[in-house]
Amino acid sequence: MSNLNEVKVGLMEVDGALGCAIVDYTTGMLLASEGAGVDLELAAAGNSEVVKAKLKTMKSLGIEGGIEDILISLDTQIHIIRPSTSNDGLFIYLVLDKAKGNLALARRKTADLEKSMKRV
């Protein structure tokens, strides 16, 4: 099991990583972060609302199961939001440089780190 610091170090090793965070979406609180060029506190709060809205919509539609990940593709960046299955209320957030990152590898690394994550 990895602690939050180990998870963020692993996320920043992803090619093209600009920033990352581990967030408690029930409060919008940033638990760990690293990187530059993105206001990660603001992103944590805003993306908490994205996760809560998607969960609420899924419930309204009667969709069973959880969110694997949410991908947001911008002009120059890709944002990956991955709710934790083993740490209720947490999600991993990774910002990639679109030109330097590999989406498939980033999603794989994010999934692997999420599975190993433990809240300390």
Secondary structure, DSSP 8 states (H G I E B T S, - for coil): -B-HHHHHHHHHTSTTEEEEEEEETTTTEEEEEEESSS-HHHHHHHHHHHHHHHHHHHHHHT--S----EEEE-SSEEEEEEE-SSSTTEEEEEEEETTT--HHHHHHHHHHHHHHB---
